[in-house]
Amino acid sequence: MASLIIAVKAPAAAILPSILAVAHINNTSAATDSITIKYVNSDELGPSTASVQYLGSDDASPVEDVETLLALQLRYNGGDAHSNLQQWISKAQELRRSDFRLLQKPLSELDTHLTLRTYITGYGLTFFDLLIYATLRGNRFAAAGVSVRTNVQRWFTYVESSCPWIRQARDELNAQINRFKSNDEQSPSLATVAARASRGPIVTRFPPEPSGYLHIGHAKAALLNAMLAHDQGGTLVCRFDDTNPSKESQEFQDSILDDLAAMDIHPDRMTYSSDYFPQMFAACTSLIKAGKAYADSTPHPVMKDQRKHGIASSHRNNDPNFSLSKFQAMQSGHPSGQAWCIRARISVDDPNKALRDPVIYRCNPTPHHRTGSQCNVYPTYDFCAPFVDAVEGITLALRTTEYNDRNAQYQWLQTALGLQPVPVWEFARLSFVNTVLSKRKLAQIVASGVEGTEKGALREFIRAQGPSRNVVVMDWKGLWAVNRKHIDSVAPRHTTVRRRDVVTAFVEGIAGAEVRDKPEHGKNQELGTKKVVYSDRILLDQDDAQSFVDGEEITLMNWGNAIVKQITRDERTGLVGGLAFQLHLAGDVKITRKKITWLSTAQNLVPVKLHEFGHLITKDKLDKEDDILDYLNRESENIEDAWADCNVAELRRGDIVQFERYGYYRLDEPATGTDAATFFKIPSGKE
């Protein structure tokens, strides 16, 4: 039996023609024998550099050239095996190019050739159709040019829809590609992804919309773009996607810049989509004149339903001059123009619904926070992103996997506008359990009245995740564990005692008070020293006092061992009201079970408020239909009043410390006058 051996890691344009040829043979009634397909890694083809090998049933030697497959297909289906053979092989080779400019001529020639033809040659489907179809389908640069050429698109759609086995063969190829993917391909390194960029130094962009505050999902996108650019000596562009004046403000823009700086992200260029409003208006005008876009006043609910069911708008075939007049009315802000939008004329019923004539321009008379009332029409993100990416010379565009269906739209617009195509890499958005990363839902939380990590740790965590396409809902513990590693060695150690039911203990044999200098950190002498005050009156937590029994030996941290001599309890509440200790400094601190923090009263104790936050969302993963307000933990914050040692008075806002036995905290507001210092707890990943 004959067989076809396919190297799955080869470019699709090189292997898909042969796969479809065999699929055609196997699905043709005239075929007397079927051909099997075997998928292998490239190195399994031996020394040959071919992507495909054909082993005929009557010849054990491999045949690697596409001409043999052409002849084989034509023999099964009739016709001259050499008719126009070299012409269409050459045409396929031209259509495999990845240079956008060099593709224009062969695509235009193909469009002219198909003006009055249903098939490439003759009156039925041949391998010539499959060869050209598979080449276009396998080359994303060429595929983007299909839908802007009427005859090619008609022929392409007909071939695809009339032969269900084509889709089956494509699906099988994709399944085999996924099966053979290496770990590096599933979770590629930054360098691997950077290699996907177009020629020249790598240029990436982070395009936040100034309509809200950044969250950790934005942090991943920003850090990946920064790392990809700066690891390779390239350029990072921060572009504010300010195309919706109803939602955007200078406040959000300033906040985003502050957050980027806090993450040590320093863009090499700062730009705004609004810088390109005139150019984008002109580009949209050119699309309308070319019949590739049209004005539409279909009400939004009706338009949504029509796109869902593949129904054309009644305005789709209007004269371009009519659409231009409406576009001008939109730009003037006149009420007659506010009911209209501009839609790209791509497809009515493409299986990819993102290609069903998407809206690319809307009318909005709201003044813009940068350009004022200069514009009354604004491009949608789906028009703006491909246009500005190409104009700014972006060589690699990172987009989350949510945009997979819209990548074809991105490519179509660049082709239709005659722009240099920009390679796209999809990465999975960062998702955590019990977390919402939707700006809209976050705004709901803020409106309802309901209520970090170290930057080096965040960078390490994001770098470890990399630009993987694998979608994983993560537990926060992984990030906090990385963060703990970063802050543990540089966080000074301090002491705090909860004020609620605090216990005063008497230490026998101590006269007066003594102050000693002790290291801020036992393993990092560079952090310096702190003052530890010793006296006969000390404060302890009620929980610790409750655990003591008479005669027990415990360790007072940073002092030594002591014997519990007396415990005084309130008979009504059972709370410990007082304690007496006898120091036993000769005791072995290694054998005591309880290591207790304490504070001498002979110092200027600092009042502090310790804030600890639980999960704000009670459900691991919210579904789209969930009302976020139903899953809010309205008691996610816990606040405790406490005393801290005198050294805490010298801390500054943003300092991170470890309160021994109680965890890591960040100082949010220092103590002032009678107001307590405010500390926020940093999770350690152990909770």
N, C-alpha and C positions, 0 to 999 in steps of 0.2 A: 504494500500500500504506500502511496506517495505521501510525503509529509512536508510541512513548512515549519522551519525553526525560526523563532522570533526572539531577538534580543530586546527584552522589555525596557531596558534603560536607554535605548536609542531614541532619537527624536521621533515624535508621532508622524511627522510628514514623511519620514523615511520608511516606516514599517506599516502604516495604515493602508496604503494602496495594495500591498500584497495580501494583507489580511482580508480586505474587502473582495479582492479577486477570488480568493479561495472560498469565501462565504458565498459569493455569487455562483461559483461552480457547484458548490454543495447544495445550493438551493435551486438549481436549474434542472428541470426534468430530463433534459437531454444528456445530463452527466451520467456516465456509466460507472464511474467509480468516485468515491469521495476522497478528500485530502484531509489529513489530520493536521492540527496545529499544535506545536509544542512551544511553550514559553520558557525561556532560560535567561540567566544572567549573561551579560556580554562576554565575560571571560570563558563561558562554556562553549563558545563558537570556535575556540582554538585560536590559531595564529591569524585567521582571517579577520579583516577589519569590517566585514560586511555586517549589516544589521539584520539581514534576512538570508536564509539558505533554503533552497528547494531541493529535496531529494526525490527524484522521479522513481516510479515503481519499477521501471526497466533500466535504471541507471543509478548505481550506488554513489556516483560522484556528485558532490554538491554543485548546484547551479545558483549563482548569486546575483545575476543581472536581471533587471526589471524587464528587459526585452523578452527573455524566456517566459516570464510570467504573462506578458502581454500575448505572446504567441499561443501560450497554453489556453488562456481565457478565450481568445478569438477562435481557437480550434474547437472548443466546446460549444461555442455559440454561433459559429458560422462566420464567414467573412475572410478577407485577405489578412493574413497575419502581419503583413508588412505595410498595409495601407496606412499612410499618414503616421507611421510608427514613430519615426525620429522626430517629426514635428511636435507631437504631443509629449514625448519624453523631454524634449528641450523646453517646452512650455512649463511642464511640471517643475523642472529644475529652476526656471526663472521665478516661479511662484514659491519656492522654498526660501527665498532670500529673507533676511531679517532686517534689511535696510528699507525703511518706509518709502523713500523716494524712488528706489529702483523697482518697487512693486507697482507703481502707478501705471507704467506703460503696459506690462503684461495683463494687468487687470482690465485696463481700458480696451485692449485688443480682444480679450475674452468676452467682454460685454458686447462689443461690436459683432463678434462672431456669432453670438447667441441671439441676435436681434430677431431672426425669423426661424430659429431652430428650437426644438424641444430637447434634443440630445446633442452631444458634442459632434457625433458623426452618425449618419444613417437614421433609421426610424425606430430604433430600440436601444435599450441600455447596453452599453459595452464597457469594456475595461477602461476605455478612454474617459468615460464619465466618472468611473470610480477613481481613476488615477488623479484627475483634476479635483474632484470633490474631496478625496482624502488628503490631498496636498493642501488645499485651502483650509480644511478642518484642522489639520495638524500644525499649521503655522498661524499663531495668534496674530501676527502682523498682517498676514494676508486675509485672515478671517474677518478682521475689523473692517476691511475694505469691501466685503461682499455686499453688505446691506445698503451701501451708498451707490450701488450700480444696479439699476432696475432689472436688466436682463439676467445678470449673474445671480441676483437674489432669487428671481423667479425660478430659474433652472435649479439652483441649489436647494430651494425649498421643495421642489417637485421630486428631485432625486431622493431626498431624505424622507419625505412623507410616503412615497410610493413603494419603498423597499424597507419593510420593517426589520429585515435581517441586518440592515446596516446599523441600526441602533443596537441590536443584540450584539453584533461584533464589536462595536465601540465599547459597550458596557463590559463585555468580557475582557477587553484589553485593559480598561481602567481597573478592573478587579485584579488582574494579574500584576499590573504595575504596583498597586497597593500591597499585594502579597509579597512582592520582591523588594519592597522598599527596605533599605537598611535603617539602622537606628539613627544614623547621621541624617538621613533624609526625613525621618519622622520628627526628629528634634535637631535640626541643623544648627551649626555654630553661626555666630555672627559673621565670621569670615566667609563661610559658605554662601550665606545670603548676599553678602556684599558683592560676591562674584557675579550675581545675577544682574548687577547694574549695567546700564548701557556704557558705551565707551567714554573714556576720560575719567577724571577724578570723581569720586562718588559724591553726590549731593542729595541729601535727604531733607524732608520737611516735616515739621510738627505743626498742624493747622488747627489750633483750638478755636472754637466759636466763643466770643466774649459774651456769653449769655448765662454764665453760671460759674461756680467755683470748681477748681480741679479736684478730682477724687483719685483714688489709687489706680483706677483703670486708665485715666489720662496719664498718670505717672509712668505706667508701663510703656505707653506709646511714646511719650517724650524721651524716656531713657533709652529705649531701643533705637530711636532715630539718632539720638546724640551719640550713642556708642558705635553704631554702624558708621556714622560719618567720621568721628574723631579717632576711632581705632585705626582707620585706613588713611588718616591724614586728609580727610575730605571736608565738606562744608555742611553745616546744619543751618537750615532756614527756619525761623519761627514766623509763620504767616497767620495773622489773625483773619479767620474766615468771617468777616463782618458783613454778611449779605442779608441779614434779617434785622432791620432797625427796630422792629417791634419788641425784640427780646434783649438787645445788646446794650451795653453801657460801658463808659470809661472805668467805672468801679471794677467791673469784672475783669477788664483788660489789665488794670494795674495789679489786681490780685493774682492773676495768672503769671505775670512777670515776677512777682515776689515769690510765688511758689516754685517757679523754675529755678530762680537763684538759690532758694533754700535747698534744692536738690543738686546744686552745683552744675546746673545745665546752663551753658552760656552760648546762645545762638551766635553764629558768625554773621548772619544777616537778619534783619527784622523787616518784614513786609506786611502789607495788608491787601486783602482781596479788593477792597475799595479803591486801591491804587489803579486797578485795571478796569474800572467800570466803563470808561469810554471804549477801550479795546473790546471788551466783552459785548457791549451793545452793538458795535460794528460787526463783530463775528456773528451774533445772532441775526442781524440784518442780512448778512451774506447767506446764511442758511435759508432764510425765508425766500430770498430772491432765487436761490437755486432749487426751490421746491422741497427742501429737506426739513422744513419747519413750517408751522402754520399757527394762526391765531384761533383760539377756541373759547367759547363762552358757555360750554356745557356745565351745568351745576355740578359741584364736586361729588355729591352722592351718585349722580347719574354717571359721571365720568368714571368713578371707581367701579361701578357695576359693569360698564361697557368694557373697561380694561380687563376685568375678571373674566368676562365671557367672550372676549375677542370680537367685540362689535366696534365698527368704525364710527368716529364722530361725524356728524353731518357737515362739519366744517373742514374735514380732512382734505377734500379735493377743491377747496376754494382757490381762486386765482391768487398767486403770490402778492399782487398789488393790493388785494383786499386785506390780506394778512398784514402787509406793511402798514397800511393805513391804521389798522387797529393797534399795531405796535407803537405807532406814533401817538395815538390817543392815550395809550397806557403811559407812555413816557411823559406826556403833558400833565398827567394826573387828573385829567378831566373825568367827571363821573361816568361818561360813556365808555371810558377805557378801563374802569376799575372792575368791570365784570369779566374782563378777558384775561387770558394767559397765553403763553406761547408753548407749543408742544413740538418735540422733535418728531419728524415723520420717519419712523424706523420700521415699525411693523404693527399690524392690528392684532395678530393672533400667534405671535412667536411663543413657543413653549416656555421660554424664559420671559416671564411677565414683566420683568424690568425693562424689556425692549419694546413693550407695547406703548409706543408714542408717549414717553414720559414728559412731564411738564419741565421746561427749562427756564422759563421767565415768568415772574408774577408782578402784578401792580401793587404798590404799597406806598401811599402818600405820607406815611409817618416820617418825620425828619430823621436823618441818619446822624449818629453821634460824632462822626468825623466829617462827612460831606454836607451836612445840613439838608437843604431842600433841593440840591442840585439834581437828584434822581428821584423818579417815582416808580421805576421798574428795577427789579433786582433779580440776578440769576439764582437759580437753585444750586444747592451743593453739587448735584450731579452734573451741572453744566460748568460751574466754577472750578471744581477740582481738576478735571482733565485739562481745561484751558490754561489755568495759571501754572499747573505743574509743568506743562510743556513750555510755556513762555519763560518761566523762571529757570529752565534748564535742569529740573530735577532729574536725576539719573536712576533713582529707585524710589518708588512710592510704596510705603507700608500702609496696608489697610487691614482692618480686622476681618475675620472670616464671615462676619455678618454681611459684608459687601460682595460676597462671591458672585451672586446673581447680577450685581450691578457693574462688575468689572467689564462685561461685554459692552455695556452702555458707555463706560469710560473710554474704551478703545474705539467705539463707533464715533463718538464725538471728536476725538483727536483725528481720526481718519477723515471724517466729513469736513472738518475745518482745515485740513491740510497741514496739521501740526505733527511734529516729531513724536512718535509714540513713546510713552514712558513705561518701562517694565514695572510690574506690580508684584509685591510679595504679600501674601495674606498671613496674618498671625492671629492666634486665638486671643480673645480678650481675656483680661484677668478677672476671674470670678472667685468669690469667696462665699462660704456658707454663712447664713444669717446676715447677709450684706446686700444692700441695694446700691447699684452704681448707675442708676438712671437719674439724669439731672431733673427730669420732670417729677419723679417720685421723691427725690431729695427735697425739691421745693415744697412738695406737699407736707413733708415732715416738718420743715421749718415753719410753714404757715400754720400748722396745727399746734405749735407751741411746745413740741417735744424736742426734746434735745437732738503720738506719731512715732513715728519711728525715726531712728538715726539715719541720715542720708547715705552714709557708707553702707549700712546694712541693706537699705532699699536697693541701692545699685547692685550689690552682690546678689540679692535675691532675684532681681529682674534679669541680671546676666545669666544666672543659673537656669532660669526658665527659658531664656533665649526667644528667638522668633518662631517658636514651634506653632504648627497649625493644630496641634491636638488640643481639643477643648476639655479642660478639666476644672471642676469646681473644687477649690482648695480649702483646706482648713487653715485658719489664721495662725495656728501654732507654728507652722513652718517658718513664716516670716518673723514671728516674735523670737523664735529660737536663733535665727541668724542675727537679729537685732541684739539679743542678749550677749552673743559672742563679741559684738562690736563694743558694747557699752560697759561690760563687766570690768575690763581692765582699766578703764578711765573714769569710773564712777566713784567718787569719794564715799567713804562709809560714814554714816551719821546715825544718830539714835533718836527714836521717837517713842513716846508713851501715850496711849489713848487717855483722854481726859475723862471719859465716861467711867464713873465708879473707880477712878484711879486710887491706888493704894499707897499710903505712906509707910515706909519701913524704917525702923531704927536699927542702926548698925552699931553693935557694942564695941567699946574699946577705941573709938575714933574721937579725937579731940579736934574741933575746928574743921577747917577745910584745906584741901591741898589741890593744886593745879599742876598737871603734868602734860608735857607734849607727847603726843602719840601719832604714829603714822596715819595719814588719811586713808591709806590703802595698804594692807599687809603685804601685797605682792608688787606694788608699784610705788617705789620710794620717791619717784619724780613728782608725785602729786603733793608732796610736802607733809606738813604736820597739822594737827588740830589740838585744841585744848580739851582735856578730859578732867572734870572736877570731881574730887572725892570728898565725901563728908559723912556725918553720922545720920543724915536724913536723905533718903532716896525715894523716888517714885517708881512704881511698877504697874504693869497692866493687871486689871482684875482677873483676866483669864489665867495668867500665870500664877497669881496668888491662890486662885481656887484649886490649882493642881497640887499645892504643897501639902505635906504632912509633917507633923512634929518630928524633929530629929533628922529630917532628910538633909542630905548634902547636895547642894546645887552649885552651879558656877555663875557668878556675876561676870558677864563678858567684859573684857578689858580691865579686870581687877583680879579675880581669883575665886577660890571656892569659899562657901559659907555654909553654916549649919542653921537650919530653921529652928529657932528656939521657942517662938510663941506665935500663935495665930489667933487673932481676935475676929469673931464673926458677929454680925447682926442677927439676933435670933429670929427676927421677923422676916427679913429678906434673904438671909443666908449669905449675904455678901461679906467678903473679907474687909474689915475696917482697919486693921493694922497688923503689922508683922514685926518681929524682932529677929535679927541675924547675929550670929557670932562668926567673925571671919575665921577661915581656916586656910590661910594662904599656902600652907604646906601641902594641902590636898592636891591630888592628881586630877587635872581638868579633863583628862582623857577618859576617866571612868564614870564621870557624872552623866546622867541621862538628860538633865535639863540645863540648857544654856540660856540665861535670862538677860534681857536688855533692861537697863535702868537709867535713871537720870538723877543727879544730885540736885537738891533744892537750893544749894549754895551757888547758884549761877543765874544769869539772866536768861531764863528759859524763853524760847520763841514760840508763840502760839501759831499753830498751823492748822489748815483744813486739808484733809487728805481725800481726794476725789478718786473713786474707782468706777469704771464703766463696764457694764456687761453688754451683751449683744443687744443692739437696738431692734433687730428683727427677730421674731420668735420662730420663724420658719426657715429651714435650711436654704431652700431655693424658692423664690417667689415665681409663680406662673404669671403669664401675661394677663390673665383674667382676674388675678387676685387684687383686691383692694388693699393697698399697703397699710391703710389706717387700721385694718382689722388685725394686722400682725405686728403692730408696734408694741415694744416693751416700754411702757410709760414709766417704769421704775428701774430703768437701766443704770441710773446713777446712784451711787452710795457715797455719802459724805460723812467723815468722822473728824471730830475735833481732837487735837492732840497737842502735846508739848514736844518741842524738839530741842536739841542741845544748843548752847549759845553760839556755836560756830555757824549755824544756819543763817544767822542774821547777816552774814557777810556774803551770802550767795546772791547771784544775779539772775534775772529772768532768763529762762532757757537752760539753766544749769541742770544737769542730771546727776542724781545721787542715788545711793542705795541706803534706805533705812533698814538697818540690819534686822534680819528675820522677817521683814515685812515687804521687801521687794524694791524695785526701781521706781523712782519718781522724777518728774520734770517740774521745775519751779515755774509756774505760770505768772504769779504775781508775788513779789516780795512783801514782807510785812511792813506796814506803815502805821505809825502811831498805835492806835488800839486795834487796827485791823490785822487779822491773822494772815500769814503767808498762805498762798494757794498752791497746792501740789497736785498734779495729775499722775495717776499710776500708769506705768508702762508694763503691759503684759510681758511675761517672760517665756511663754510657750509651754510652761509646766502645768498651767492651771487645768 
